């Protein structure tokens, strides 16, 4: 008899607690090999293909495309064992399915084993010769009814027992919206309360009274399109809102003559070898400035009431993609040359555009470089990328009238802005950092002298 193994949505790391099914890569009845990707999910940080640690025949799938599942919820079940394979299944698949690899173990790329990359092998689906159960559909959520306040306050007994919810994001959403989780019936496995259940409860609580609804009905069609604030857009919204709530930020800015910097770049790119981007030169200037002003490469630990100065510069940079704004992170940027920085920026930008960034590529930044000049604007007051302490903004580099060596001339001018957490430093430190960056832009020799 084949053994039916249940594969659950694994912990995807970086504190992620849920993911949305984007695309199933296998169907019920398909033969899967060990570590074969079976589903593509979208977390709040990236698109991820999830490999299955079992080999055999898929007997059930849980959740349709577009369904949001919490970590630990069932994804698929697999019948493990040679007898579970179709008669026409290739011998190699049968050997792997019944091999020792079917012993449960941590997923490659998740959990505890990070020693080697996941194999991205696809096995062509084979028509199953055994009967398999139908796809398991998720239970339809039950919309909770908004409680009616009694005329006289009466203490109603609260339901006893633990609340079936594991996601801290769901708990926070319920707490912020005033939803009693104990009064909800979850639509997830074993009654697990999902974000959709809390959102349905919030919608019910915010629904207008019948009389008011009747009055508002004629104008309802003019309220516009409603777009769910979830996935990447929801993560960005949460992060920016938290930044505004927690960080007392301030911004200072300065115009700089970038003519010499652009000339230096042109000279560097005139010789054979890797080409260097303007962003890479600015990044190299930033790391040198952070070495002089380490207060800005820090974070604030609210629980300990301490400022934590960080030893390494993990430099984030803003990248606009079709999925929205992403901030990939260049690790240990302080040790990289302009050529290395250029190559890493190009690699991460391409991954961002193709939707292949991993959660690890998007987390752990300590300082962000934001080149909004690519949008054709001169200045901005960016919001700090929480929990970092500062962000340098760079506007477009354009010819402008400028006093150079006592005479009016047309020079290539850029506006630089620094938004910083006023808890980690005062204006003197922020101004000193920004002035040093501007001096290096105006005269690259300043940077060479500091190396």
C-alpha positions, 0 to 999 in steps of 0.5 A: 500500500502506498503511503500518503504524505501531506506536504504543507506550505513551508516557512519561507523565512524572513518572518513571512506567515502567509503566501498566495497561490499564483500558479499550480505546476502540477495536477492531481494524478501527476508524478512528481520527483523529490524536490520538484517545484509543485506550486508558485506562490507570491509572498509579500516580498517575492515570487517563490517556486516551492519544491516538494520533498516527496516523490510519488503521485499527487493525490490532492491539491489544496487551494485554487489559484488566488487563494491565500494560505498561512504557513503550515496549511496543507498544499498537496498530498502525495502517494509515496511508493512504487505501487502508487506510480502509473504503470507507464511511468518512466523507470527513473521516476519510479526509482526516485519515488521509492528511494530513500529520498522519500524519508521526510527531511527539511526542504532544500532552500527552506528550514534548516538545510541551506547548504545547497541550492534547490534542484529546479527539475521539471518532470513531464506530467504522466496520465495516472493509471490510478484513481485519485481523489478530486482537488480539495477545495477550500471551505467558503468563508463565513461572513461574520455578522456585526454585533448589535450593541444592547441598550444597556451594557451587558457583559456577554460571555466570550467563547472559551478555548484558544483562538485558531489563528497563527499569523501575527499579521492577521492578529494585528489586522483584527486588533487595529480594526476592533475585530474580536477573533473569538467571534469569527469562524475561520475558513482555513484548514481546521477552522484556521482564521485567515486574513480574508476572514478578518477583512470580511468582518471589517467590511461587515462592521463598516457597512452602513445601516439599512436606511443609510445604505438606501440613501447612498445606493444611487451614488455607489457606482461613482465610488470608483474601482477598488483594488485590494491592498495586499501582496507587494503593494500591501507590504509597501503600504505597511512598511511606509505607514510604520516608518511614518508612525515610528520614525521622527524623520527630517530631510536636508538637501543640497545642489551639487555640480556633477560635471567632474563626476560624469567626466571621471565616469566617462574616462573610466568607461573609455578603457577596456573592462566592465562599465561603471554606472553612475549609481555605482559611483554614488554607492561608493561615495555613500559607503565612504560617507557612512564610514565617516558618519556611522550614526546613519548606518544604524537602527533603533531597538525600541524594546531595549531603547538603544541605537544599534550601529551596524558594522556592515553596509548592506546597501538597498537601492530602489528599483521600479518594476511592473509588480511595484517598487522593490528595494534589492540589497547589495551585501557588504557594499563597503568592500566592493569596488565600483565595478563590483557594485555595477555588476551587482546592481545589474544582476539584482535589477534584472532579477527584479524585472523578471520577478525572480528576487528571493526574500533574502534579496529584499531584506536586511538593508541598512541604508538605501540609495534612491535614484528618483532622477530616472523619473525625470524629477529633481528632488524628493523627500523620501520615506525612510525604509524602516527599520533603517535610519537614513536614505539618500535621494538623487535627482536627475543630472541636468545642465544648469547655469552654475557659478564655476571658478567665479564665472557663470557657466553651464554645468551638470547639476544634481540635487541630493537629499538626505532623509534621516532618523532624528533619533540616531543623530542631529542635523550636524551629523546629517549635514556633514554626511550630505556635504561630504557626499556633495564634495565627492560628487563635485570633486571625485579626488576627495573620495580618493583621498579618503580611501 
